[in-house]
Amino acid sequence: MDKTFYITTPIYYVNDVPHIGHAYTTLACDVLARYKKARGYEVFFLTGTDEHGQKVEKAAIAAGETPLELADRVMQRFAALWQKLNIDNTDFIRTTQQRHKEGVQKMFTQIQEQGDIYLGAYEDWYCTPCETFWTETQLIDGCCPDCGRPTDKLKEESYFFRMSKYQQQLLDHIEANPDFIQPRSRRNEVLSFVREGLRDLSISRTSFSWGIPVPGDDKHVIYVWFDALNNYITALGYPDDKQGTFEKFWPCSVHVIGKDILRFHTVYWPTFLMAAGLPLPEKVFAHGWWTVEGKKMSKSLQNVVEPNMLVDTYGIDPIRYFLLREVPFGLDGDFSHSALIHRINSDLANDLGNLVSRSTAMLNKYFGGTLPEPTAMADIDQPFIDQFPAKLELIDKQMNDLAFNKALLSIWELISSANKYIDDTAPWGLAKDEAQKERLGTVMYNLLEAVRLIGLMVAPFLPDTGKRIMEILGQDSDNLMLDGQDQWGGLQAGTTIEKAPPMFPRIEEN
């Protein structure tokens, strides 16, 4: 069977300015997609924008433009940021695209025809910013329990989805598949929500017009979440699947989301799919939120961290490294410039950068930049070499668990070990004794082969750095495959290796 891997970000709402939270989710997906590609998988990596709903309609009116003009303008900000962050997505879906509209209407019609969608009336408290209805008992002092803003009492005719019908089926699925909702704390949260009882869900609106019309009743538009969640299958070509992409990649390997949209992805979406007779995604992983210097990000505090500015100040790979190294994926994290500068100076400049420049400088000094043939191994060499396959196996497990900070920690243990190997073997001492020339050659070979393997391992996280390391080592920098290249001994004796300049300039904290 072909190895396939399908990973998605949420589709980002065009009423938002791209911030560090969006960048974090998309980066995590990009790293895992690159890693899976390097492991020989055929990967489909989807991101995109959510462009319908009352908020967009209101914002467009306020800006004196049509909702589509607003969407066209704002989606460019996301697309440009992904390019800047070196995100290698397969597709970018927009909910205003025809392929998406057709898929959503098809799903609606199918579920309606089997009796799981019916017309009724809806009266409850509505939060416009969250596009969510709440019951009286769910409100906190009359305000939305999620965002704390005031709600309005709304009564309107609505189409309803029989979500209550799928309560037991959903519970059974979550209980039978312990990895379906990650991390575990989120799984427990969803289980208790579902056990409290699912109500039928209002899935249309008549109070605004910016959305996909309900088939056969165009005074209703389809509720933004029924619309948006279907992006994960419409991007693959559902329902017609002319290219066979849907059949190849669905069900999704992992939906990566922020914890604020957990319920939509683990209750609404699975029940829609059950009603449509489609397989459920294999995993939904909800990560945490970022605060800034200990405070919640907010426009009023003017502390929203702007990813474009970060990249312009510190460079792409340092930002990619910091965001995935600093915090266990799944927990909340705090962003601070001093923590970022510390990571760049200590982990990137001192550890990785120093290893590459020291080892290539010594090879150029002692062997004119030509890699020698390794000869007899000393006692110190074998344990150094043996740790690589063991660590590669561990990193594979950590990546599959989306434990990015642990995988980086494992790679950095190899980097530290290589730096220690230099200190323990003291090549400068061996170089003074002509009788030790062969021993020196073996040490240099082991060191540079370690650098090659480390370069391949860091490449999914730091694509430019991985590429640069391969170029320095005289390897094909476009081929960053781990599969088939992760065995010790890949560097050929006789290869010309250049002396590497410092890869990560140190940053002065001012």
C-alpha positions as CSV (number, residue, x, y, z in Angstrom):
1,M,0.0,0.0,0.0
2,D,1.2,3.5,-0.8
3,K,2.2,5.5,2.2
4,T,0.0,8.6,2.3
5,F,-0.4,11.4,4.9
6,Y,-3.0,14.1,5.0
7,I,-2.6,17.1,7.4
8,T,-4.6,20.2,7.7
9,T,-4.5,23.6,9.5
10,P,-7.9,25.2,10.4
11,I,-9.0,27.6,7.7
12,Y,-8.3,31.1,9.0
13,Y,-11.0,33.6,9.3
14,V,-10.6,36.6,7.0
15,N,-11.8,39.0,9.7
16,D,-8.4,38.4,11.4
17,V,-4.9,39.8,10.9
18,P,-2.4,36.9,10.8
19,H,-0.7,36.6,14.2
20,I,1.7,34.3,16.0
21,G,-1.1,31.8,16.8
22,H,-1.9,31.3,13.1
23,A,1.8,31.0,12.3
24,Y,2.3,28.5,15.1
25,T,-0.4,26.1,13.8
26,T,0.7,26.4,10.2
27,L,4.4,25.9,11.1
28,A,3.6,22.7,13.1
29,C,1.7,21.3,10.1
30,D,4.5,22.3,7.7
31,V,7.2,20.6,9.9
32,L,5.2,17.3,10.2
33,A,4.4,17.4,6.4
34,R,8.1,17.9,5.6
35,Y,9.1,15.1,8.0
36,K,6.6,12.7,6.5
37,K,7.8,13.5,3.0
38,A,11.4,12.9,4.1
39,R,10.2,9.5,5.4
40,G,8.8,8.6,1.9
41,Y,5.2,9.4,2.4
42,E,3.0,11.1,-0.3
43,V,1.8,14.1,1.6
44,F,-1.2,16.4,1.1
45,F,-0.9,19.5,3.3
46,L,-3.9,21.8,3.3
47,T,-4.4,25.3,4.6
48,G,-6.8,28.1,3.6
49,T,-9.3,30.8,4.6
50,D,-12.8,30.9,5.9
51,E,-14.6,33.7,4.1
52,H,-18.3,33.6,4.9
53,G,-20.5,34.8,7.8
54,Q,-22.0,37.7,9.5
55,K,-18.7,39.1,10.8
56,V,-17.2,39.4,7.3
57,E,-20.4,41.0,6.0
58,K,-20.3,43.6,8.8
59,A,-16.6,44.3,8.4
60,A,-17.0,44.7,4.7
61,I,-19.9,47.2,5.0
62,A,-17.9,49.2,7.6
63,A,-14.9,49.3,5.1
64,G,-17.1,50.3,2.2
65,E,-16.4,47.1,0.1
66,T,-18.1,43.9,-0.8
67,P,-17.5,40.9,1.4
68,L,-15.7,39.2,-1.5
69,E,-13.4,42.2,-2.0
70,L,-12.6,42.1,1.7
71,A,-11.9,38.3,1.5
72,D,-9.7,38.7,-1.6
73,R,-7.7,41.4,0.2
74,V,-7.2,39.6,3.5
75,M,-6.5,36.1,2.2
76,Q,-3.4,37.6,0.4
77,R,-2.0,38.5,3.9
78,F,-2.2,34.8,4.9
79,A,-0.8,33.5,1.6
80,A,2.1,36.0,1.7
81,L,2.9,35.1,5.3
82,W,3.0,31.4,4.5
83,Q,5.4,32.1,1.7
84,K,7.6,34.2,4.0
85,L,7.7,31.4,6.7
86,N,8.7,28.9,4.1
87,I,5.4,26.9,4.3
88,D,5.2,24.2,1.7
89,N,1.5,23.6,1.5
90,T,-0.1,21.4,-1.3
91,D,-3.3,23.4,-1.6
92,F,-4.9,26.6,-0.3
93,I,-8.7,26.4,-0.1
94,R,-11.1,29.4,0.1
95,T,-14.7,28.9,1.1
96,T,-15.7,31.3,-1.6
97,Q,-14.4,28.9,-4.3
98,Q,-16.9,27.1,-6.5
99,R,-15.4,23.7,-5.7
100,H,-16.1,24.3,-2.1
101,K,-19.7,25.6,-2.5
102,E,-20.7,22.6,-4.6
103,G,-19.3,20.1,-2.0
104,V,-21.0,21.9,0.9
105,Q,-24.4,21.9,-0.9
106,K,-24.0,18.3,-1.9
107,M,-23.3,17.3,1.7
108,F,-26.3,19.4,2.9
109,T,-28.7,17.8,0.3
110,Q,-27.5,14.2,1.1
111,I,-28.1,14.6,4.8
112,Q,-31.4,16.4,4.3
113,E,-32.7,13.7,1.9
114,Q,-32.1,11.0,4.5
115,G,-34.1,13.0,7.1
116,D,-31.3,14.3,9.3
117,I,-31.9,17.9,8.4
118,Y,-35.3,19.5,9.1
119,L,-36.9,23.0,9.2
120,G,-37.7,24.5,12.6
121,A,-37.4,27.8,14.5
122,Y,-34.6,28.9,16.7
123,E,-34.6,31.2,19.7
124,D,-31.5,31.7,21.8
125,W,-28.7,34.0,22.8
126,Y,-26.4,34.7,19.9
127,C,-22.8,35.9,20.0
128,T,-21.9,37.5,16.7
129,P,-18.0,37.5,17.2
130,C,-18.1,33.7,18.0
131,E,-21.0,33.0,15.5
132,T,-22.4,30.8,18.3
133,F,-25.8,30.4,19.9
134,W,-25.9,29.8,23.7
135,T,-28.7,28.8,26.1
136,E,-29.7,31.1,29.0
137,T,-27.9,28.8,31.5
138,Q,-24.6,28.8,29.5
139,L,-24.3,32.6,29.6
140,I,-22.1,34.3,32.2
141,D,-23.7,37.5,33.4
142,G,-25.6,37.7,30.2
143,C,-22.4,37.4,28.1
144,C,-20.8,34.8,25.9
145,P,-19.0,32.2,27.9
146,D,-16.2,32.0,25.3
147,C,-15.3,35.6,24.6
148,G,-17.1,37.5,27.4
149,R,-18.9,39.9,25.0
150,P,-22.7,40.7,25.1
151,T,-25.1,38.4,23.3
152,D,-28.4,39.2,21.6
153,K,-31.7,37.2,21.9
154,L,-32.5,36.0,18.4
155,K,-35.5,34.1,17.0
156,E,-35.4,32.9,13.4
157,E,-36.5,30.1,11.2
158,S,-33.7,27.6,10.8
159,Y,-32.7,24.3,9.4
160,F,-31.6,21.9,12.1
161,F,-29.1,18.9,11.9
162,R,-30.2,15.9,14.0
163,M,-26.9,15.9,16.0
164,S,-28.6,14.3,19.0
165,K,-29.2,11.2,16.9
166,Y,-25.4,10.6,16.7
167,Q,-24.5,11.1,20.4
168,Q,-24.0,7.4,21.2
169,Q,-22.1,6.7,18.0
170,L,-19.8,9.6,18.7
171,L,-19.2,8.5,22.3
172,D,-18.5,4.9,21.2
173,H,-16.0,6.2,18.6
174,I,-14.1,8.4,21.1
175,E,-13.9,5.6,23.6
176,A,-12.8,3.0,21.1
177,N,-10.1,5.3,19.6
178,P,-8.0,6.8,22.4
179,D,-5.8,8.7,20.0
180,F,-8.7,10.4,18.1
181,I,-8.6,13.5,20.3
182,Q,-5.2,14.7,21.5
183,P,-3.9,15.7,24.0
184,R,-5.7,13.6,26.6
185,S,-6.9,16.5,28.6
186,R,-8.9,17.7,25.6
187,R,-10.3,14.3,25.0
188,N,-11.7,14.3,28.6
189,E,-13.2,17.7,28.0
190,V,-15.0,16.5,24.9
191,L,-16.2,13.3,26.5
192,S,-17.9,15.1,29.3
193,F,-19.5,17.6,26.9
194,V,-21.0,14.8,24.8
195,R,-22.1,12.8,27.9
196,E,-24.1,15.9,29.0
197,G,-26.3,15.3,25.9
198,L,-26.1,16.7,22.3
199,R,-28.9,19.0,21.1
200,D,-29.9,19.3,17.5
201,L,-27.8,22.0,15.8
202,S,-29.1,25.0,13.9
203,I,-27.3,25.0,10.6
204,S,-28.8,27.9,8.6
205,R,-29.3,31.6,9.1
206,T,-31.7,34.1,7.6
207,S,-30.4,37.3,9.3
208,F,-27.6,37.9,6.8
209,S,-26.9,36.8,3.2
210,W,-23.1,36.4,3.0
211,G,-22.7,32.6,2.7
212,I,-23.6,29.5,0.7
213,P,-27.3,29.3,0.0
214,V,-29.3,26.4,1.3
215,P,-30.1,24.2,-1.7
216,G,-33.7,24.9,-2.8
217,D,-34.3,27.6,-0.2
218,D,-32.1,30.6,-0.9
219,K,-33.5,32.9,1.8
220,H,-31.3,30.7,4.1
221,V,-27.5,30.6,4.1
222,I,-25.7,27.6,5.5
223,Y,-24.3,28.2,9.0
224,V,-20.6,29.1,8.8
225,W,-19.4,26.0,10.7
226,F,-21.2,23.5,8.5
227,D,-19.7,25.4,5.6
228,A,-16.2,25.8,6.9
229,L,-15.6,22.3,8.2
230,N,-16.3,20.7,4.9
231,N,-13.2,22.4,3.4
232,Y,-11.2,19.4,4.5
233,I,-13.0,17.2,2.0
234,T,-14.0,19.7,-0.7
235,A,-10.3,20.5,-1.2
236,L,-9.7,16.8,-2.0
237,G,-12.4,16.9,-4.7
238,Y,-15.4,15.7,-2.7
239,P,-18.0,14.7,-3.9
240,D,-17.0,14.0,-7.6
241,D,-13.3,13.1,-6.8
242,K,-12.4,13.4,-10.5
243,Q,-8.7,13.2,-9.7
244,G,-9.0,10.3,-7.2
245,T,-7.5,12.6,-4.5
246,F,-10.3,12.2,-2.0
247,E,-10.1,8.4,-2.2
248,K,-6.3,8.5,-1.8
249,F,-6.0,10.9,1.1
250,W,-9.3,10.7,3.2
251,P,-9.6,10.0,6.1
252,C,-7.3,12.8,7.3
253,S,-4.2,11.7,9.3
254,V,-4.4,14.7,11.6
255,H,-6.4,18.0,11.9
256,V,-4.2,20.4,13.8
257,I,-6.3,23.1,15.5
258,G,-6.2,25.7,18.4
259,K,-8.1,24.5,21.5
260,D,-10.7,27.3,21.0
261,I,-12.3,25.3,18.1
262,L,-12.1,21.9,19.7
263,R,-15.8,21.3,19.9
264,F,-16.5,22.1,16.3
265,H,-13.8,19.6,15.2
266,T,-14.6,16.8,17.7
267,V,-18.4,17.0,18.0
268,Y,-19.9,18.8,15.0
269,W,-17.5,17.6,12.3
270,P,-17.6,13.9,13.2
271,T,-21.4,13.8,13.5
272,F,-21.7,15.5,10.0
273,L,-19.4,12.9,8.6
274,M,-21.3,10.1,10.3
275,A,-24.5,11.4,8.8
276,A,-22.9,11.5,5.4
277,G,-21.6,7.9,5.8
278,L,-17.9,9.1,5.6
279,P,-15.0,7.9,7.6
280,L,-13.8,10.1,10.5
281,P,-10.4,11.8,10.7
282,E,-7.8,9.7,12.4
283,K,-6.7,12.4,14.8
284,V,-7.6,15.9,16.0
285,F,-4.8,17.6,17.9
286,A,-5.6,20.8,19.8
287,H,-2.6,22.9,20.7
288,G,-2.4,25.7,23.3
289,W,-2.4,29.5,23.1
290,W,0.5,32.0,23.3
291,T,0.6,34.8,25.8
292,V,3.1,37.6,25.4
293,E,5.4,38.5,28.2
294,G,2.9,36.8,30.5
295,K,-0.2,38.7,29.2
296,K,-3.0,37.6,26.9
297,M,-2.5,38.9,23.3
298,S,-5.0,41.8,22.6
299,K,-5.2,44.7,20.2
300,S,-6.0,47.1,23.1
301,L,-2.7,46.1,24.9
302,Q,-0.9,46.5,21.5
303,N,1.0,43.3,22.3
304,V,-0.1,41.2,19.3
305,V,3.1,39.6,18.0
306,E,3.3,40.2,14.3
307,P,5.0,37.2,12.5
308,N,6.3,39.3,9.5
309,M,8.1,41.6,11.9
310,L,9.6,38.6,13.7
311,V,11.0,37.1,10.5
312,D,12.4,40.5,9.4
313,T,14.2,40.9,12.7
314,Y,15.4,37.4,13.5
315,G,15.2,35.3,10.3
316,I,12.9,32.5,9.2
317,D,14.6,29.4,10.7
318,P,15.2,31.0,14.2
319,I,11.5,31.8,14.4
320,R,10.5,28.3,13.2
321,Y,12.9,26.8,15.8
322,F,11.8,28.9,18.7
323,L,8.0,28.4,18.3
324,L,8.3,24.6,18.2
325,R,11.1,24.3,20.8
326,E,10.0,26.6,23.5
327,V,6.7,25.0,24.5
328,P,5.4,21.4,24.5
329,F,2.9,21.2,21.7
330,G,-0.6,21.1,23.3
331,L,0.2,23.4,26.2
332,D,0.0,27.1,26.5
333,G,3.2,29.1,25.9
334,D,4.6,32.5,26.6
335,F,6.4,34.6,24.0
336,S,9.2,36.9,24.9
337,H,11.9,38.5,22.9
338,S,14.6,37.7,25.5
339,A,13.7,33.9,25.4
340,L,13.9,34.0,21.6
341,I,17.3,35.7,21.6
342,H,18.5,33.2,24.3
343,R,17.5,30.3,22.1
344,I,19.1,31.8,19.0
345,N,22.4,32.5,20.8
346,S,22.6,29.3,22.8
347,D,20.9,26.6,20.8
348,L,21.5,27.8,17.2
349,A,24.7,29.8,17.3
350,N,26.6,28.0,20.1
351,D,25.4,24.5,19.6
352,L,24.5,23.8,16.0
353,G,26.3,26.7,14.2
354,N,29.5,26.1,16.2
355,L,29.5,22.3,15.5
356,V,29.2,22.9,11.7
357,S,31.9,25.6,11.6
358,R,34.3,23.9,14.0
359,S,34.2,20.5,12.2
360,T,34.4,21.9,8.6
361,A,37.2,24.4,9.7
362,M,39.3,21.5,11.1
363,L,38.8,19.3,8.0
364,N,40.0,22.2,5.8
365,K,42.9,22.9,8.1
366,Y,44.1,19.2,8.4
367,F,43.0,17.6,5.1
368,G,42.6,20.6,2.7
369,G,38.8,20.1,2.8
370,T,38.8,16.6,1.4
371,L,37.0,14.0,3.5
372,P,39.4,11.1,4.5
373,E,38.6,7.4,4.6
374,P,37.7,6.2,8.1
375,T,40.0,3.4,9.4
376,A,40.0,1.4,12.7
377,M,37.6,2.6,15.3
378,A,38.7,3.4,18.8
379,D,36.6,2.6,21.9
380,I,35.1,6.1,22.0
381,D,33.8,5.9,18.4
382,Q,31.3,3.1,18.5
383,P,29.0,4.4,21.3
384,F,29.1,7.8,19.5
385,I,28.0,6.1,16.2
386,D,25.5,3.8,17.8
387,Q,23.4,6.5,19.4
388,F,22.3,7.8,15.9
389,P,19.9,4.9,14.9
390,A,18.4,4.7,18.4
391,K,17.8,8.5,18.4
392,L,16.3,8.4,14.9
393,E,13.8,5.8,16.0
394,L,12.9,7.8,19.1
395,I,12.5,11.0,17.0
396,D,10.1,9.2,14.6
397,K,7.9,8.3,17.6
398,Q,8.0,11.8,18.9
399,M,7.1,13.3,15.5
400,N,4.1,10.9,15.2
401,D,3.0,12.1,18.6
402,L,3.4,15.8,17.5
403,A,5.9,16.2,20.4
404,F,7.9,18.7,18.4
405,N,9.9,20.1,21.4
406,K,10.9,16.6,22.4
407,A,12.0,15.7,18.9
408,L,14.1,18.9,18.8
409,L,15.5,18.1,22.3
410,S,16.6,14.6,20.9
411,I,18.3,16.2,17.9
412,W,20.1,18.7,20.2
413,E,21.3,15.8,22.4
414,L,23.1,14.5,19.3
415,I,24.5,18.0,18.6
416,S,25.8,18.2,22.2
417,S,27.2,14.7,21.8
418,A,29.1,15.7,18.6
419,N,30.5,18.8,20.3
420,K,31.6,16.7,23.2
421,Y,33.2,14.2,20.8
422,I,35.4,17.0,19.5
423,D,36.5,17.9,23.0
424,D,37.1,14.2,23.9
425,T,39.1,13.3,20.7
426,A,41.0,16.6,20.6
427,P,41.8,16.6,16.8
428,W,44.2,19.5,17.3
429,G,46.3,17.3,19.5
430,L,46.2,14.4,17.0
431,A,47.2,16.8,14.2
432,K,50.5,17.5,15.9
433,D,51.6,13.8,15.6
434,E,52.1,12.5,12.0
435,A,51.8,8.9,13.4
436,Q,48.1,9.8,14.3
437,K,47.1,10.9,10.8
438,E,44.9,7.9,10.2
439,R,43.3,8.3,13.6
440,L,42.7,12.0,12.9
441,G,41.1,11.0,9.6
442,T,38.6,8.6,11.3
443,V,37.7,11.3,13.9
444,M,37.0,13.9,11.1
445,Y,35.0,11.4,9.1
446,N,32.8,10.5,12.1
447,L,32.3,14.1,13.0
448,L,31.2,15.2,9.5
449,E,29.0,12.1,9.0
450,A,27.3,13.1,12.3
451,V,26.8,16.6,10.9
452,R,25.2,15.2,7.8
453,L,22.7,13.1,9.8
454,I,22.0,16.1,12.0
455,G,21.4,18.3,8.9
456,L,18.8,15.8,7.6
457,M,17.1,15.7,11.0
458,V,16.8,19.5,11.4
459,A,15.7,20.1,7.8
460,P,11.9,19.7,8.5
461,F,12.1,22.3,11.2
462,L,14.8,24.5,9.6
463,P,14.6,23.9,5.8
464,D,17.1,26.6,4.8
465,T,19.6,25.4,7.5
466,G,19.2,21.8,6.4
467,K,19.8,22.7,2.8
468,R,22.8,24.9,3.7
469,I,24.4,22.0,5.7
470,M,24.0,19.7,2.7
471,E,25.6,22.2,0.4
472,I,28.6,22.7,2.8
473,L,29.0,18.9,2.9
474,G,29.0,18.7,-0.9
475,Q,25.7,16.8,-0.9
476,D,22.5,17.2,-3.0
477,S,20.8,20.0,-1.1
478,D,17.4,19.3,-2.8
479,N,17.4,15.8,-1.5
480,L,16.6,16.0,2.2
481,M,15.1,12.5,2.4
482,L,15.6,10.6,5.6
483,D,14.4,7.3,4.2
484,G,17.4,5.6,2.7
485,Q,19.8,8.3,3.8
486,D,19.5,7.8,7.6
487,Q,22.1,5.0,7.8
488,W,25.6,5.8,9.1
489,G,28.2,6.0,6.4
490,G,26.4,8.1,3.8
491,L,29.3,10.5,3.2
492,Q,31.8,9.3,0.6
493,A,35.5,9.6,1.4
494,G,37.1,12.0,-1.1
495,T,34.1,14.5,-1.0
496,T,35.2,18.1,-1.0
497,I,33.7,20.0,2.0
498,E,33.7,23.8,2.3
499,K,34.6,25.7,5.5
500,A,31.3,26.9,6.9
501,P,30.9,30.6,7.9
502,P,29.0,31.2,11.1
503,M,25.4,30.0,10.3
504,F,23.6,32.0,13.1
505,P,25.0,35.4,14.0
506,R,24.7,36.1,17.7
507,I,22.2,38.7,18.6
508,E,22.9,41.4,21.2
509,E,20.0,41.9,23.5
510,N,19.3,45.6,23.7
